[in-house]
């Protein structure tokens, strides 16, 4: 039995299955150092571990602002993190007006969509932190994956250079590891359509595809 699992059992008087579930959850969302807080909140509400996206949202705020999370319950922490994400997005949006001519010269842009407005851009490790702030997700902490050659991060941008979808791709296999919209949610329909267009471009296809095939592609991207 892992020492952390044993600690949770003794400290919070929970059964081994619950302790293991908390431990595995924290490993999955890269929140090992906050395992005590997660266990404390789990004791109040056992549905907490079903809220992976919401907890990740909170930890973005905690990490960036160096918050002592033990001073907050989940509901308060979520509300505070929401305020921070919204304010960060407003500030970044004002600072991030890029001229279309400059975008055209950007070698990191790997595909421009047929609507002439959106494009797909490969991000550098230095760009990830800003991306995480604009998207309200944990992509900002993935710089080590790019530096180690494990992943490629592609951002779907609009004509104002604002991101709407992040795609993590396995650098060795080319397999999509995750496709996320704002706040780690699934992309909205119109951006899924653009992701599909990009996938079809990679596959060498330039034709319209029916909804059934689109759904198959979208489901495979979100595995």
URSULKA-V850065 format. One record per helix or strand of 2 or more residues. SS is the DSSP state (h for helix, s for strand). FROM is the first residue (numbers start at 1). TO is the last residue. Records with the same first field share a line. If there is no record, write none. Layout:
SS=FROM-TO, FROM-TO
//
This chain:
h=3-12, 16-28, 32-44, 48-50, 52-65, 69-71, 74-95, 100-104, 125-135, 138-147, 182-184, 189-202, 211-221
s=109-112, 119-122, 151-157, 163-170, 176-180
//
